[in-house]
Amino acid sequence: MADPKGFLTTGREVAQTRPVGERVKDWNEVYVPGSLLPIISKQAGRCMDCGIPFCHNGCPLGNLIPEWNDYAYREDWSAASERLHATNNFPEFTGRLCPAPCESACVLGINQPAVTIKNVEVSIIDKAWDNGDVTPQPPERLSGKTVAVIGSGPAGLAAAQQLTRAGHTVAVFERADRIGGLLRYGIPEFKMEKSHINRRIEQMRAEGTKFRTEVEIGKDIDAAKLRRRYDAVVIAAGATVSRDLPVPGRELNGVHFAMEYLPLANKVQEGDLTVSPITAEGKHVVVIGGGDTGADCVGTAHRQGAASVTQLEIMPQPGEERNANQPWPTFPMLYKVTSAHEEGGERVYSVSTTHFEGDEDGNVQALHLIEVEFKDGKLEQKAGTERVIPAQLVTLAMGFTGTDQANGLVQQFGLELDERGNVARDDDYATNVDGVYVAGDAGRGQSLIVWAIAEGRSAARGVDRFLTGTSALHAPIRPTDRSLTV
């Protein structure tokens, strides 16, 4: 145990954010560079080294959290990095983007603020990169087997890295012009600078993984032909079909899916565009959807110079403390103030959009909404609560409904779907097509980055067993595993 009294003598401290007036003028990450290192060792010392560390239950990767907390407390950064990488291919991604269900399950969190596991994690990996502890790990010998991975999000990258290190020749196919999937174009730069993706890609290239961008399987390459060309295929195409809002006025100019809006802002930061074709500058912006993607739209609109930003959520406002029906160690639904919300704007709960109103040129100008409430498990509108708010740019951030079927990938492979429209798979992540596996949101449905990496690692084990008859790869979860809930 690191510090036997750490959780008694040290209070919780988290990463410092830069002043709002400063950070909304640029697209750099919101945190003060280097602010964690002076405090992180003591924060890691708050870990209790529990007899049963429930943080393991909260994390689908099975991260060895007490172990790397102990190393971080002792400032043995190399050992901490080794323990961190033992279960997680990309801790710099999860340390920045994961909502940290491990902290919700922290035993200390029963009656005190939980250990800052996420901050410790990102400190370890950033220090590891600075110290040169993150190096390519090419296989000692090649198996002679080939694997195609469709999709370069966290699930696809994790599967590809695991399979490459197992000795297989792996090619990753990505339909966008850069590798990274939603990490690249769905996550704004202020949440994670894309240099973190770039250096991981270079590590993977040095290990032997091949990357093919601007290739969409189903359109540019027939899926069945791809299967014949490779010994195995991993589908990690994500759940990229956005949930729509079929109300009058949806067709007006200025009403966009979040995944139409956010990628263009990221392309500006990549240097591909000077100004985004969809910009919030000088406009009244409404974001429909109260989740993380909605918050990303809010922060992006602030940086583009929106006149106002309003975020709408159909559900009631969560409380700031756990509800009795969401006890420890489950992941609670709490009122969350992200860095984007700190920067301004209004959040409106328990409302539903009835229709959009446009001008004579077909541009959206206003949004009509009404208050709603749940009665007997049903959502009902409250009469007399209608109102109109200005809206010259609307982004729909209401989640995703499944994997893309319009490109023909599902049909060309002949894949079976489950009752939710996801690609069906067995306990080894294998689909109904011999040699074709599925990992991440394409099989699980919309989920968290930490689950995507866990799925990629687990599917890689299934593929490795299919190709060689056995596997020593780590498989942290089963396809049927779910988050720790009531």
ZAMARGU-4260 file (C-alpha; in steps of 0.2 Angstrom, whole numbers, plus 5000, padded with zeros to 4 digits):
<rodrens>
0) 5000/5000/5000 | 5007/5017/4995 | 5001/5029/5009 | 4991/5020/5023 | 4984/5036/5028
5) 4983/5045/5012 | 4964/5044/5010 | 4963/5052/5027 | 4976/5066/5026 | 4974/5071/5008
10) 4959/5079/5000 | 4954/5076/4982 | 4962/5088/4969 | 4959/5088/4950 | 4967/5095/4935
15) 4967/5114/4933 | 4958/5121/4918 | 4964/5137/4910 | 4953/5153/4912 | 4938/5153/4901
20) 4942/5169/4893 | 4958/5162/4888 | 4954/5145/4882 | 4938/5150/4871 | 4950/5160/4860
25) 4960/5144/4855 | 4957/5125/4852 | 4971/5119/4864 | 4966/5107/4877 | 4957/5116/4892
30) 4969/5110/4905 | 4984/5120/4912 | 4999/5110/4905 | 5009/5102/4919 | 4997/5106/4933
35) 4994/5088/4938 | 5012/5082/4941 | 5015/5093/4957 | 5000/5085/4965 | 4997/5068/4957
40) 5008/5058/4968 | 4999/5063/4983 | 4982/5060/4974 | 4988/5042/4969 | 4992/5040/4988
45) 4974/5042/4992 | 4971/5024/4985 | 4966/5013/4999 | 4973/4997/4991 | 4956/4989/4995
50) 4954/4970/4999 | 4941/4970/4985 | 4945/4985/4973 | 4928/4988/4965 | 4936/5001/4953
55) 4940/4984/4943 | 4921/4981/4942 | 4918/4999/4936 | 4931/4997/4922 | 4928/4985/4908
60) 4947/4984/4904 | 4951/4977/4921 | 4964/4990/4923 | 4976/4986/4938 | 4972/5003/4946
65) 4978/5000/4964 | 4995/4994/4957 | 4998/5009/4946 | 4992/5021/4959 | 5005/5013/4970
70) 5019/5016/4957 | 5013/5034/4954 | 5014/5038/4972 | 5032/5032/4973 | 5035/5041/4956
75) 5041/5025/4948 | 5034/5031/4931 | 5041/5017/4921 | 5033/5003/4931 | 5017/5013/4932
80) 5017/5014/4913 | 5020/4995/4911 | 5005/4991/4923 | 4994/5003/4914 | 4998/4996/4897
85) 4996/4978/4903 | 4977/4981/4901 | 4975/4997/4890 | 4982/5000/4873 | 4978/5019/4873
90) 4977/5026/4891 | 4980/5044/4884 | 4963/5042/4876 | 4954/5035/4890 | 4963/5047/4903
95) 4956/5062/4893 | 4939/5056/4887 | 4932/5042/4898 | 4919/5047/4910 | 4928/5036/4923
100) 4915/5023/4929 | 4930/5017/4939 | 4929/5032/4950 | 4910/5029/4953 | 4915/5012/4959
105) 4930/5018/4970 | 4927/5011/4988 | 4933/5028/4995 | 4918/5035/4986 | 4906/5027/4998
110) 4908/5042/5010 | 4922/5053/5003 | 4927/5060/4986 | 4934/5046/4975 | 4952/5044/4970
115) 4956/5054/4955 | 4960/5038/4945 | 4957/5047/4928 | 4970/5060/4932 | 4982/5048/4938
120) 4980/5038/4922 | 4983/5052/4911 | 4998/5058/4921 | 5006/5041/4920 | 5005/5040/4901
125) 5010/5058/4897 | 5025/5055/4908 | 5029/5039/4899 | 5029/5047/4882 | 5040/5061/4889
130) 5052/5048/4896 | 5053/5038/4881 | 5044/5023/4889 | 5032/5020/4875 | 5041/5011/4861
135) 5035/5000/4847 | 5033/4982/4851 | 5034/4972/4835 | 5031/4953/4835 | 5046/4942/4836
140) 5040/4931/4822 | 5026/4932/4809 | 5012/4920/4808 | 5009/4921/4789 | 4991/4925/4793
145) 4982/4941/4787 | 4968/4951/4795 | 4958/4966/4789 | 4951/4978/4801 | 4937/4989/4795
150) 4936/5005/4805 | 4950/5015/4815 | 4941/5020/4830 | 4947/5014/4847 | 4940/4996/4845
155) 4948/4994/4828 | 4964/5001/4833 | 4965/4990/4849 | 4961/4975/4839 | 4974/4979/4826
160) 4988/4982/4838 | 4984/4966/4848 | 4984/4956/4832 | 4999/4964/4825 | 5009/4960/4841
165) 5003/4942/4840 | 5012/4941/4823 | 4998/4943/4811 | 4999/4955/4796 | 4985/4968/4799
170) 4978/4981/4788 | 4966/4994/4794 | 4953/5001/4782 | 4946/5019/4786 | 4934/5028/4775
175) 4939/5045/4781 | 4955/5054/4775 | 4964/5051/4792 | 4965/5037/4805 | 4956/5039/4821
180) 4937/5037/4818 | 4926/5047/4830 | 4942/5050/4840 | 4949/5060/4825 | 4933/5069/4819
185) 4920/5067/4833 | 4930/5073/4848 | 4935/5092/4847 | 4953/5097/4849 | 4950/5106/4865
190) 4945/5089/4873 | 4960/5079/4865 | 4973/5086/4854 | 4975/5075/4839 | 4994/5074/4842
195) 4990/5060/4854 | 4982/5050/4840 | 4996/5053/4828 | 5010/5047/4839 | 5000/5031/4843
200) 4998/5028/4824 | 5016/5030/4821 | 5020/5017/4835 | 5008/5005/4827 | 5016/5008/4810
205) 5033/5004/4817 | 5025/4988/4824 | 5020/4983/4807 | 5001/4988/4806 | 4996/4994/4789
210) 4984/5008/4786 | 4972/5012/4771 | 4963/5028/4772 | 4949/5034/4761 | 4943/5016/4757
215) 4925/5012/4762 | 4922/4993/4763 | 4905/4990/4754 | 4908/5004/4741 | 4926/5005/4736
220) 4929/4987/4740 | 4916/4973/4739 | 4915/4966/4757 | 4914/4948/4750 | 4930/4951/4740
225) 4939/4958/4756 | 4934/4942/4765 | 4942/4931/4751 | 4958/4941/4751 | 4961/4940/4770
230) 4962/4926/4782 | 4950/4935/4795 | 4941/4951/4796 | 4936/4962/4811 | 4922/4974/4808
235) 4924/4989/4820 | 4914/5002/4810 | 4905/5009/4825 | 4887/5014/4827 | 4888/5029/4816
240) 4869/5032/4811 | 4864/5047/4820 | 4847/5047/4828 | 4836/5060/4819 | 4822/5072/4824
245) 4807/5070/4813 | 4797/5086/4816 | 4791/5099/4804 | 4805/5110/4798 | 4819/5097/4800
250) 4823/5100/4781 | 4827/5118/4784 | 4845/5124/4781 | 4855/5126/4797 | 4848/5110/4805
255) 4862/5097/4806 | 4868/5081/4814 | 4882/5084/4827 | 4892/5072/4816 | 4890/5084/4802
260) 4895/5099/4812 | 4910/5093/4823 | 4920/5085/4809 | 4921/5101/4799 | 4927/5110/4814
265) 4941/5097/4817 | 4946/5099/4798 | 4949/5117/4801 | 4961/5112/4815 | 4969/5100/4804
270) 4972/5113/4791 | 4961/5106/4778 | 4949/5121/4779 | 4951/5139/4783 | 4933/5142/4789
275) 4920/5128/4793 | 4906/5128/4780 | 4895/5125/4795 | 4899/5139/4808 | 4891/5146/4824
280) 4899/5163/4822 | 4887/5177/4826 | 4872/5164/4827 | 4860/5159/4840 | 4864/5140/4842
285) 4853/5127/4849 | 4860/5110/4853 | 4847/5096/4855 | 4854/5082/4867 | 4861/5083/4884
290) 4876/5071/4883 | 4894/5072/4879 | 4892/5075/4861 | 4880/5089/4864 | 4893/5097/4876
295) 4906/5095/4862 | 4894/5105/4851 | 4892/5118/4865 | 4911/5120/4867 | 4914/5121/4848
300) 4900/5134/4846 | 4908/5145/4860 | 4925/5144/4850 | 4917/5149/4834 | 4909/5165/4841
305) 4891/5160/4844 | 4879/5174/4849 | 4871/5162/4861 | 4871/5144/4865 | 4856/5134/4872
310) 4857/5115/4875 | 4840/5106/4876 | 4837/5089/4885 | 4821/5079/4886 | 4825/5071/4902
315) 4823/5080/4919 | 4839/5088/4927 | 4849/5075/4937 | 4853/5079/4955 | 4871/5083/4961
320) 4871/5068/4973 | 4867/5049/4970 | 4849/5044/4970 | 4844/5030/4981 | 4840/5019/4966
325) 4858/5022/4960 | 4869/5016/4974 | 4887/5014/4975 | 4896/5006/4965 | 4885/5009/4950
330) 4888/5023/4938 | 4876/5037/4944 | 4866/5049/4933 | 4873/5066/4940 | 4872/5084/4935
335) 4888/5086/4926 | 4896/5103/4922 | 4909/5100/4908 | 4922/5112/4903 | 4911/5117/4889
340) 4897/5121/4901 | 4909/5132/4911 | 4911/5143/4896 | 4893/5149/4895 | 4876/5145/4887
345) 4860/5139/4894 | 4854/5122/4898 | 4836/5118/4898 | 4829/5101/4904 | 4812/5092/4902
350) 4808/5100/4885 | 4804/5093/4868 | 4805/5101/4851 | 4788/5102/4842 | 4795/5110/4826
355) 4807/5122/4818 | 4803/5139/4810 | 4812/5145/4794 | 4813/5162/4784 | 4808/5164/4766
360) 4825/5157/4760 | 4823/5141/4769 | 4835/5145/4783 | 4830/5140/4801 | 4826/5155/4812
365) 4818/5148/4827 | 4814/5132/4837 | 4797/5129/4845 | 4797/5118/4861 | 4786/5112/4875
370) 4789/5106/4893 | 4787/5088/4896 | 4785/5076/4911 | 4785/5058/4914 | 4768/5051/4920
375) 4766/5032/4923 | 4781/5029/4913 | 4776/5039/4898 | 4782/5056/4892 | 4768/5069/4891
380) 4768/5087/4885 | 4762/5100/4898 | 4749/5111/4890 | 4752/5129/4890 | 4771/5128/4891
385) 4775/5131/4873 | 4788/5144/4869 | 4799/5149/4855 | 4818/5152/4855 | 4829/5159/4842
390) 4839/5146/4832 | 4850/5150/4817 | 4860/5134/4819 | 4853/5118/4827 | 4864/5103/4830
395) 4856/5086/4834 | 4866/5076/4847 | 4854/5063/4852 | 4865/5048/4850 | 4866/5034/4837
400) 4855/5020/4832 | 4867/5007/4824 | 4880/5004/4811 | 4879/5010/4794 | 4870/4999/4782
405) 4869/5011/4767 | 4886/5007/4761 | 4882/4988/4758 | 4894/4981/4770 | 4881/4971/4780
410) 4873/4965/4765 | 4888/4960/4755 | 4895/4950/4770 | 4878/4942/4773 | 4879/4947/4791
415) 4865/4943/4804 | 4859/4957/4815 | 4852/4956/4833 | 4836/4963/4839 | 4843/4980/4841
420) 4850/4981/4824 | 4868/4978/4829 | 4879/4965/4820 | 4876/4949/4830 | 4891/4939/4837
425) 4894/4924/4848 | 4905/4922/4863 | 4921/4924/4853 | 4915/4940/4844 | 4912/4929/4828
430) 4898/4934/4817 | 4888/4921/4807 | 4901/4922/4793 | 4916/4911/4795 | 4931/4921/4799
435) 4922/4938/4801 | 4922/4946/4819 | 4914/4962/4826 | 4920/4973/4839 | 4915/4989/4847
440) 4899/4999/4844 | 4895/4990/4828 | 4891/4974/4839 | 4887/4982/4856 | 4878/4998/4851
445) 4883/5016/4856 | 4894/5015/4871 | 4910/5022/4879 | 4928/5023/4873 | 4934/5011/4887
450) 4921/4998/4881 | 4927/5000/4863 | 4945/4996/4868 | 4940/4982/4879 | 4929/4975/4864
455) 4944/4977/4852 | 4956/4968/4864 | 4943/4954/4867 | 4939/4952/4848 | 4957/4951/4844
460) 4959/4935/4856 | 4944/4927/4846 | 4953/4931/4829 | 4969/4924/4836 | 4962/4908/4841
465) 4953/4906/4825 | 4969/4909/4815 | 4981/4898/4826 | 4970/4887/4837 | 4975/4896/4853
470) 4979/4913/4860 | 4988/4921/4874 | 4980/4938/4871 | 4970/4947/4885 | 4951/4947/4883
475) 4944/4958/4897 | 4925/4956/4893 | 4912/4945/4885 | 4900/4952/4872 | 4886/4950/4884
480) 4894/4960/4898 | 4887/4977/4902 | 4890/4992/4913 | 4888/4990/4932 | 4870/4996/4935
485) 4856/4991/4946
</rodrens>
